[in-house]
Amino acid sequence: MMLTLLGGGLWIMCFLNGCNNFILSSAVVEWYFEEGHAFGDYAWRLVRFHAGSVALASMLNGVLFVIKVVSGILAFETKREDGNMLSSCLKLLNSFLFVFTM
């Protein structure tokens, strides 16, 4: 039950962040290429055309964020005698996931 609530909370947080990024980028595009419109136009475009895409991207972003946190904990917990290869692979995974998550 607790994992469901944490996962749902993470997904909602990522979804709201994605909505914010979409509306901000829509406003910049409209300002640069055309005359600006009201905020309601951008929000309506998000709800009507792009809500599913933002929801899917936020779910993937949440899953990658959890993987990043777990690999960060594992990389921190590996000691010198555990092997440099494991530590190097976890650090590489962390740096790769840093690009794709929040």
C-alpha positions in Angstrom: 0.0 0.0 0.0 2.8 2.4 0.9 4.7 1.7 -2.3 1.6 2.4 -4.3 1.1 5.7 -2.6 4.8 6.7 -3.0 4.7 5.6 -6.7 1.5 7.5 -7.4 2.9 10.6 -5.6 6.1 10.4 -7.7 4.1 10.0 -10.9 1.9 13.0 -10.0 4.9 15.1 -9.2 6.5 14.2 -12.5 3.2 14.8 -14.4 2.9 18.2 -12.9 6.5 19.0 -13.8 5.9 17.8 -17.3 2.7 19.9 -17.6 4.7 22.9 -16.4 7.4 22.3 -18.9 4.9 21.8 -21.8 3.0 25.0 -21.0 6.2 27.0 -20.6 7.7 25.7 -23.9 4.4 26.4 -25.7 4.4 30.0 -24.4 8.0 30.5 -25.6 7.2 29.0 -29.1 4.1 31.1 -29.5 5.9 34.2 -28.4 8.8 33.6 -30.7 7.0 32.5 -33.9 3.6 34.2 -33.6 1.8 36.7 -31.5 1.2 35.5 -28.0 -2.0 34.0 -26.8 -3.6 33.6 -23.4 -2.5 31.0 -20.9 -5.7 29.2 -21.4 -4.8 28.3 -25.0 -1.7 26.5 -23.9 -3.4 24.7 -21.1 -6.3 23.7 -23.5 -3.7 22.4 -26.0 -2.1 20.3 -23.2 -5.4 18.8 -22.1 -6.8 18.2 -25.5 -3.9 16.9 -27.5 -0.9 16.1 -25.3 -2.0 14.9 -21.8 -1.4 11.2 -22.7 2.1 11.9 -24.0 3.0 13.9 -20.9 1.5 11.2 -18.6 3.5 8.4 -20.4 6.7 10.5 -20.3 6.2 11.2 -16.6 5.7 7.5 -15.8 9.0 6.7 -17.6 10.7 9.6 -15.9 9.5 8.3 -12.5 10.7 4.8 -13.2 14.1 6.1 -14.3 14.3 8.2 -11.2 13.7 5.2 -8.9 16.4 3.3 -10.8 18.7 6.2 -10.4 18.1 6.4 -6.7 18.6 2.7 -6.2 21.8 2.6 -8.3 23.1 5.7 -6.4 22.5 3.9 -3.1 24.2 0.8 -4.3 27.2 2.8 -5.7 27.6 4.5 -2.4 27.4 1.2 -0.5 30.0 -0.7 -2.6 33.3 -0.8 -0.9 36.8 -1.0 -2.4 37.0 -4.8 -1.8 33.7 -5.4 -3.5 35.3 -4.8 -6.9 36.0 -1.8 -9.0 34.1 -3.1 -11.9 30.7 -3.1 -10.1 31.4 0.4 -8.7 32.4 1.7 -12.1 29.3 0.2 -13.7 27.0 1.8 -11.1 28.7 5.2 -11.5 28.3 4.9 -15.2 24.6 4.1 -14.8 24.2 7.1 -12.5 25.8 9.4 -15.0 23.7 8.0 -17.8 20.5 8.4 -15.9 21.4 11.9 -14.8 20.8 13.0 -18.3 17.3 11.5 -18.7 15.7 12.2 -15.3 14.5 15.4 -13.7 
